[in-house]
Amino acid sequence: MKRYAVTSLKVAAFFVGWALTTAITIPAKNPAVWRFFAELTPMLSMVLLTVVFILIERRKIAVPIREHAGKGALVGLIIGTVWIGLAAGVLLATHQLTIAGGNMVQLPWLWMLSAFVNVVMQELLVRGYIYQLLKTNCNLPVAVVVSTALFTLMHGGAFEAGLLPVANVVSMCLFTTALYEAEGTLLAPIMAHAVWNMVGGVILGGVGLADDYPSLFNMTPSTNALLSGGSCKIEGSVVVLVLNVVLMLVFAIAARKATGMR
């Protein structure tokens, strides 16, 4: 019982430490530069917190990054491309979503880099130290449940949009967790998640990022909200839910096989 109480306190302390960094003021006037540092500051804080807490644990807890890094990053890149490619491709091909013009975006590369940095921060928070701590001190199901709940709460806007967007957020987290366990490196979900956000959000404008993120294109949904996703566009579509569940099952099976081989 004491171990669980101590573990809970560590999780709370880690999360509060991260939350405090989000209140830091960024003194930049250019929107792209401001957003970059608004993403970079909590990400660097997350890296520092992770290192500090791992040292406190006397390295009994480790976040797997370097092991299987090359293969994991490549698999994540491929899966992320397939993931957003199939989702957007099906919705565009069936005219559930249509491209309705484009936008002039200053420093698009910096916006995309900001989206990538944000993903690194999210993955370190959700599947980094906290996940490994719970997996080691409790068990894998507890780590999965807590990380999924944390990830879902971080995307609180989905609750306002309805049940399907929430189901998509939950299934996305479960799929990327299965990918993480299958590949044995955090780089796999980082790359898959980054491709999804960068292509779906900054390029297509069909994936929700922070309100100030621009997009190179505008997407218009059809009147069939179940298929088109309505105001949530790609992230609110039942097509994405089906795709997430399929990918989750594929990598859950792969993770079980990989665990048996390690």
Secondary structure, 3 states (H helix, E strand, C coil): CHHHHHHHHHHHHHHHHHHHHCCCCCCCCCHHHHHHHHHHHHHHHHHHHHHHHHHHCCCCCCCCCCCCHHHHHHHHHHHHHHHHHHHHHHHHHCCCEEEEEECCCCCHHHHHHHHHHHHHHHHHHHHCHHHHHHHHHCCHHHHHHHHHHHHHHHCCHHHHHCHHHHHHHHHHHHHHHHHHHHHCCCHHHHHHHHHHHHHHHHHCCCCCCCCCCCCCEEEEECCCHHHHCHHHHHHHCHHHHHHHHHHHHHHHHHHHHHHHHC
